[in-house]
C-alpha cells in the first residue's frame, strides 16, 4: 500500500499522521525535494532567455551536426 502527501516544511522537524492501515507495520520514509511541475516550467521559461544556456545548447547541437544523418 502506498500513501503519499506533500508537506510544506517550515523548520527541520516534520510530524506525520499515517492512516490506520499502516498501524504496526514497517514503513519507508523518503524525503524528496524535487521541484514541482510549475517551478520546472518557470525555470524552463527563464532558460530560453539565458545567454549561457543558449550558447551551451548551440555547442551541443554543433557537436552532433556531423553525425545527425548517419545510420547505425
TIMI-2910 file (N, C-alpha, C, CB; in pm, 1 decimal, decimal comma, always signed):
<rs>
+----------+----------+----------+----------+----------+----------+----------+----------+----------+----------+----------+----------+------+
!      n_x !      n_y !      n_z !     ca_x !     ca_y !     ca_z !      c_x !      c_y !      c_z !     cb_x !     cb_y !     cb_z ! resn !
+----------+----------+----------+----------+----------+----------+----------+----------+----------+----------+----------+----------+------+
!    +85,1 !   -116,7 !     +0,0 !     +0,0 !     +0,0 !     +0,0 !    +89,7 !   +123,0 !     +0,0 !    -96,8 !     -0,2 !   +122,0 !  Unk !
!    +50,1 !   +225,4 !    -71,2 !   +126,1 !   +349,9 !    -77,4 !    +38,6 !   +465,6 !    -34,5 !   +181,3 !   +373,9 !   -218,8 !  Unk !
!    +95,0 !   +554,9 !    +41,7 !    +26,0 !   +674,9 !    +88,4 !   +121,5 !   +791,6 !    +64,5 !    -16,3 !   +663,5 !   +241,6 !  Unk !
!    +80,1 !   +888,6 !    -13,6 !   +170,5 !   +997,4 !    -47,8 !   +101,6 !  +1131,6 !    -26,9 !   +219,1 !   +984,0 !   -193,0 !  Unk !
!   +168,1 !  +1219,0 !    +45,7 !   +119,6 !  +1355,4 !    +67,4 !   +236,5 !  +1450,9 !    +53,6 !    +51,8 !  +1370,4 !   +207,1 !  Unk !
!   +208,5 !  +1572,9 !    +13,3 !   +311,1 !  +1675,0 !     +2,3 !   +297,1 !  +1769,5 !   +120,1 !   +300,6 !  +1751,4 !   -132,5 !  Unk !
!   +406,3 !  +1790,0 !   +192,2 !   +406,0 !  +1875,4 !   +310,4 !   +497,1 !  +1995,3 !   +288,0 !   +450,3 !  +1796,3 !   +435,3 !  Unk !
!   +456,3 !  +2110,9 !   +333,1 !   +541,7 !  +2229,8 !   +329,8 !   +625,8 !  +2229,8 !   +456,7 !   +456,9 !  +2362,2 !   +317,6 !  Unk !
!   +755,8 !  +2240,1 !   +438,8 !   +847,6 !  +2236,4 !   +551,8 !   +880,5 !  +2379,3 !   +592,6 !   +976,8 !  +2157,3 !   +516,8 !  Unk !
!   +861,8 !  +2409,0 !   +722,0 !   +892,2 !  +2543,0 !   +772,1 !  +1007,8 !  +2541,1 !   +870,9 !   +769,3 !  +2603,9 !   +837,7 !  Unk !
!  +1043,3 !  +2426,0 !   +920,1 !  +1159,0 !  +2413,3 !  +1009,4 !  +1224,6 !  +2278,2 !   +982,1 !  +1117,0 !  +2426,7 !  +1161,1 !  Unk !
!  +1294,6 !  +2222,7 !  +1075,0 !  +1365,7 !  +2097,5 !  +1049,6 !  +1296,9 !  +1973,6 !  +1104,3 !  +1501,5 !  +2105,9 !  +1107,2 !  Unk !
!  +1173,6 !  +1987,5 !  +1155,4 !  +1101,4 !  +1871,3 !  +1206,0 !   +968,0 !  +1858,8 !  +1134,0 !  +1080,1 !  +1881,6 !  +1358,7 !  Unk !
!   +927,3 !  +1735,1 !  +1112,8 !   +801,1 !  +1707,6 !  +1045,4 !   +731,7 !  +1594,0 !  +1120,0 !   +823,5 !  +1671,2 !   +894,5 !  Unk !
!   +606,8 !  +1615,6 !  +1160,5 !   +527,2 !  +1512,5 !  +1226,5 !   +417,6 !  +1470,0 !  +1129,4 !   +466,6 !  +1564,0 !  +1362,7 !  Unk !
!   +408,4 !  +1339,7 !  +1104,4 !   +313,5 !  +1287,6 !  +1006,8 !   +217,4 !  +1191,1 !  +1074,9 !   +387,2 !  +1217,7 !   +890,3 !  Unk !
!    +89,4 !  +1210,1 !  +1051,8 !    -11,6 !  +1115,4 !  +1097,3 !    -42,2 !  +1022,5 !   +980,5 !   -141,5 !  +1188,6 !  +1148,4 !  Unk !
!    -22,1 !   +893,3 !  +1002,0 !    -43,4 !   +797,5 !   +893,4 !   -178,7 !   +729,1 !   +908,3 !    +69,3 !   +692,5 !   +890,6 !  Unk !
!   -232,1 !   +675,5 !   +798,9 !   -361,6 !   +607,9 !   +803,0 !   -357,2 !   +484,1 !   +894,0 !   -404,5 !   +567,6 !   +661,0 !  Unk !
!   -470,3 !   +448,1 !   +952,3 !   -476,7 !   +332,1 !  +1043,2 !   -428,9 !   +201,1 !   +979,8 !   -618,4 !   +314,0 !  +1092,1 !  Unk !
!   -440,6 !   +187,0 !   +849,2 !   -399,6 !    +62,4 !   +783,0 !   -249,9 !    +35,6 !   +797,4 !   -436,6 !    +67,4 !   +635,2 !  Unk !
!   -171,4 !   +137,7 !   +832,3 !    -27,9 !   +120,9 !   +847,7 !    +12,4 !    +86,1 !   +990,9 !    +42,8 !   +246,5 !   +804,1 !  Unk !
!    -83,3 !    +79,8 !  +1082,5 !    -53,2 !    +54,0 !  +1223,0 !    +18,1 !    -80,3 !  +1238,6 !   -182,2 !    +56,4 !  +1307,1 !  Unk !
!   +124,2 !    -79,9 !  +1318,9 !   +204,5 !   -199,0 !  +1348,1 !   +272,5 !   -257,3 !  +1223,6 !   +117,1 !   -304,9 !  +1412,0 !  Unk !
!   +300,3 !   -173,1 !  +1125,7 !   +371,4 !   -217,2 !  +1005,5 !   +499,1 !   -136,8 !   +992,2 !   +283,2 !   -202,0 !   +878,4 !  Unk !
!   +586,0 !   -187,3 !   +911,6 !   +708,3 !   -115,0 !   +881,0 !   +681,1 !    -23,5 !   +761,5 !   +826,5 !   -213,4 !   +851,6 !  Unk !
!   +726,1 !   +101,7 !   +767,0 !   +705,3 !   +195,8 !   +657,2 !   +840,1 !   +254,6 !   +614,3 !   +606,6 !   +308,9 !   +699,1 !  Unk !
!   +844,8 !   +298,9 !   +491,7 !   +964,5 !   +365,5 !   +439,9 !   +931,9 !   +512,9 !   +422,7 !  +1012,5 !   +301,9 !   +304,4 !  Unk !
!  +1018,0 !   +597,7 !   +475,5 !  +1001,6 !   +741,9 !   +463,3 !  +1109,7 !   +792,9 !   +368,8 !  +1009,6 !   +813,0 !   +603,2 !  Unk !
!  +1068,8 !   +863,2 !   +265,5 !  +1161,7 !   +920,7 !   +168,9 !  +1143,9 !  +1071,6 !   +169,1 !  +1139,0 !   +861,8 !    +26,3 !  Unk !
!  +1252,7 !  +1142,7 !   +181,9 !  +1247,1 !  +1288,4 !   +176,8 !  +1291,8 !  +1329,7 !    +37,5 !  +1336,8 !  +1354,6 !   +288,4 !  Unk !
!  +1205,7 !  +1398,8 !    -32,2 !  +1229,1 !  +1433,4 !   -171,6 !  +1205,8 !  +1582,4 !   -189,4 !  +1137,6 !  +1351,1 !   -266,1 !  Unk !
!  +1306,5 !  +1653,3 !   -235,2 !  +1291,0 !  +1797,3 !   -253,1 !  +1287,6 !  +1836,7 !   -400,7 !  +1403,7 !  +1870,8 !   -182,7 !  Unk !
!  +1236,6 !  +1749,6 !   -484,0 !  +1226,1 !  +1778,9 !   -626,6 !  +1134,2 !  +1898,3 !   -649,4 !  +1174,6 !  +1656,1 !   -703,8 !  Unk !
!  +1162,9 !  +1968,9 !   -755,8 !  +1079,0 !  +2083,0 !   -791,2 !   +941,5 !  +2035,3 !   -836,4 !  +1145,6 !  +2167,4 !   -901,7 !  Unk !
!   +841,1 !  +2109,9 !   -802,5 !   +707,8 !  +2077,5 !   -851,6 !   +695,7 !  +2125,9 !   -995,7 !   +597,5 !  +2141,3 !   -761,7 !  Unk !
!   +599,5 !  +2075,1 !  -1067,4 !   +584,4 !  +2099,9 !  -1211,0 !   +584,5 !  +2248,9 !  -1245,8 !   +456,1 !  +2036,6 !  -1260,7 !  Unk !
!   +514,2 !  +2330,3 !  -1170,5 !   +507,6 !  +2473,1 !  -1201,1 !   +644,2 !  +2539,7 !  -1187,6 !   +406,8 !  +2542,0 !  -1109,7 !  Unk !
!   +722,4 !  +2496,3 !  -1089,6 !   +856,9 !  +2550,8 !  -1073,0 !   +945,5 !  +2513,3 !  -1191,8 !   +919,6 !  +2500,3 !   -941,8 !  Unk !
!   +932,0 !  +2390,0 !  -1240,1 !  +1011,1 !  +2345,7 !  -1354,0 !   +977,9 !  +2428,6 !  -1478,1 !   +986,9 !  +2196,6 !  -1381,3 !  Unk !
!   +850,5 !  +2450,4 !  -1501,0 !   +808,5 !  +2528,4 !  -1618,1 !   +861,2 !  +2670,7 !  -1609,2 !   +655,0 !  +2529,4 !  -1630,6 !  Unk !
!   +855,8 !  +2730,6 !  -1492,0 !   +906,9 !  +2867,2 !  -1474,7 !  +1056,6 !  +2872,3 !  -1504,0 !   +878,7 !  +2918,2 !  -1331,5 !  Unk !
!  +1132,2 !  +2772,0 !  -1458,8 !  +1275,4 !  +2768,4 !  -1486,6 !  +1304,2 !  +2749,7 !  -1634,9 !  +1341,2 !  +2657,3 !  -1407,1 !  Unk !
!  +1223,9 !  +2667,8 !  -1703,5 !  +1242,5 !  +2648,8 !  -1846,9 !  +1215,3 !  +2778,3 !  -1923,6 !  +1151,2 !  +2536,9 !  -1898,0 !  Unk !
!  +1116,2 !  +2854,3 !  -1879,4 !  +1086,7 !  +2982,6 !  -1944,3 !  +1202,1 !  +3080,2 !  -1927,1 !   +957,8 !  +3043,3 !  -1887,5 !  Unk !
!  +1269,4 !  +3075,5 !  -1813,3 !  +1387,0 !  +3160,2 !  -1792,0 !  +1504,8 !  +3113,7 !  -1878,0 !  +1426,9 !  +3159,9 !  -1643,2 !  Unk !
!  +1517,9 !  +2983,7 !  -1895,1 !  +1632,4 !  +2927,6 !  -1967,9 !  +1635,6 !  +2972,5 !  -2113,4 !  +1629,0 !  +2775,8 !  -1961,6 !  Unk !
!  +1519,7 !  +2987,5 !  -2176,7 !  +1518,4 !  +3024,4 !  -2318,6 !  +1569,7 !  +3166,4 !  -2341,8 !  +1377,3 !  +3011,1 !  -2374,5 !  Unk !
!  +1587,8 !  +3242,5 !  -2235,5 !  +1641,4 !  +3378,2 !  -2247,4 !  +1781,7 !  +3389,5 !  -2186,6 !  +1547,0 !  +3477,9 !  -2179,7 !  Unk !
!  +1834,8 !  +3280,2 !  -2136,0 !  +1965,1 !  +3280,0 !  -2069,0 !  +2075,8 !  +3260,3 !  -2172,5 !  +1971,4 !  +3168,7 !  -1960,3 !  Unk !
!  +2163,0 !  +3360,9 !  -2190,5 !  +2268,3 !  +3350,6 !  -2292,3 !  +2361,8 !  +3231,3 !  -2272,1 !  +2349,4 !  +3477,2 !  -2293,4 !  Unk !
!  +2396,7 !  +3198,9 !  -2148,7 !  +2485,2 !  +3085,9 !  -2123,5 !  +2418,2 !  +2954,1 !  -2162,5 !  +2526,8 !  +3082,6 !  -1975,9 !  Unk !
!  +2291,6 !  +2938,8 !  -2126,3 !  +2217,2 !  +2817,7 !  -2163,4 !  +2208,9 !  +2806,6 !  -2314,8 !  +2075,0 !  +2818,7 !  -2101,4 !  Unk !
!  +2176,4 !  +2917,1 !  -2381,8 !  +2162,8 !  +2914,7 !  -2527,3 !  +2295,7 !  +2881,8 !  -2595,3 !  +2110,2 !  +3049,3 !  -2577,6 !  Unk !
!  +2405,1 !  +2933,3 !  -2542,8 !  +2535,0 !  +2902,0 !  -2602,3 !  +2570,4 !  +2755,3 !  -2578,6 !  +2644,8 !  +2993,8 !  -2544,4 !  Unk !
!  +2537,7 !  +2701,6 !  -2462,3 !  +2560,4 !  +2559,4 !  -2435,6 !  +2479,4 !  +2472,0 !  -2531,4 !  +2524,1 !  +2525,7 !  -2290,0 !  Unk !
!  +2354,5 !  +2509,1 !  -2553,0 !  +2269,2 !  +2431,4 !  -2643,9 !  +2323,7 !  +2436,2 !  -2786,5 !  +2124,1 !  +2484,4 !  -2640,7 !  Unk !
!  +2371,8 !  +2552,4 !  -2829,5 !  +2429,6 !  +2564,7 !  -2963,5 !  +2553,1 !  +2476,5 !  -2975,6 !  +2465,3 !  +2711,7 !  -2994,6 !  Unk !
!  +2634,9 !  +2475,7 !  -2873,1 !  +2756,4 !  +2393,6 !  -2874,3 !  +2722,0 !  +2244,7 !  -2885,6 !  +2839,6 !  +2419,2 !  -2747,1 !  Unk !
!  +2622,1 !  +2199,7 !  -2812,6 !  +2579,6 !  +2059,2 !  -2819,9 !  +2525,6 !  +2028,1 !  -2958,9 !  +2472,2 !  +2028,4 !  -2712,5 !  Unk !
!  +2442,4 !  +2118,0 !  -3013,0 !  +2389,3 !  +2097,2 !  -3147,4 !  +2501,3 !  +2090,3 !  -3250,5 !  +2291,4 !  +2208,8 !  -3183,6 !  Unk !
!  +2601,9 !  +2178,3 !  -3238,5 !  +2714,7 !  +2177,1 !  -3331,1 !  +2793,1 !  +2046,2 !  -3320,6 !  +2807,0 !  +2296,3 !  -3303,9 !  Unk !
!  +2808,8 !  +1994,1 !  -3199,3 !  +2881,5 !  +1868,4 !  -3179,8 !  +2814,5 !  +1752,0 !  -3252,2 !  +2892,7 !  +1837,0 !  -3031,2 !  Unk !
!  +2683,1 !  +1752,9 !  -3259,1 !  +2610,3 !  +1641,4 !  -3319,7 !  +2571,8 !  +1667,1 !  -3464,7 !  +2486,5 !  +1612,2 !  -3239,7 !  Unk !
!  +2604,5 !  +1781,7 !  -3517,6 !  +2566,5 !  +1816,9 !  -3655,0 !  +2621,3 !  +1714,8 !  -3756,4 !  +2617,9 !  +1958,4 !  -3689,5 !  Unk !
!  +2746,5 !  +1672,7 !  -3738,4 !  +2808,8 !  +1581,9 !  -3833,3 !  +2754,4 !  +1440,1 !  -3830,8 !  +2953,4 !  +1577,8 !  -3808,3 !  Unk !
!  +2698,8 !  +1397,4 !  -3720,6 !  +2650,7 !  +1259,3 !  -3710,1 !  +2499,4 !  +1249,1 !  -3720,4 !  +2696,3 !  +1198,5 !  -3579,6 !  Unk !
!  +2435,7 !  +1360,0 !  -3742,4 !  +2290,0 !  +1362,2 !  -3742,8 !  +2229,4 !  +1270,1 !  -3849,0 !  +2241,7 !  +1503,2 !  -3764,6 !  Unk !
!  +2293,7 !  +1259,0 !  -3964,8 !  +2233,9 !  +1183,6 !  -4075,1 !  +2298,6 !  +1046,3 !  -4094,6 !  +2244,5 !  +1263,3 !  -4203,5 !  Unk !
!  +2383,8 !  +1006,0 !  -4002,5 !  +2445,7 !   +875,1 !  -4013,0 !  +2347,5 !   +767,3 !  -3970,3 !  +2573,1 !   +868,5 !  -3928,2 !  Unk !
!  +2367,9 !   +646,9 !  -4020,4 !  +2285,5 !   +533,8 !  -3978,2 !  +2366,9 !   +446,6 !  -3884,2 !  +2235,3 !   +451,6 !  -4100,6 !  Unk !
!  +2298,3 !   +376,8 !  -3799,3 !  +2368,0 !   +289,3 !  -3703,4 !  +2385,0 !   +151,8 !  -3759,4 !  +2292,9 !   +281,8 !  -3571,5 !  Unk !
+----------+----------+----------+----------+----------+----------+----------+----------+----------+----------+----------+----------+------+
</rs>
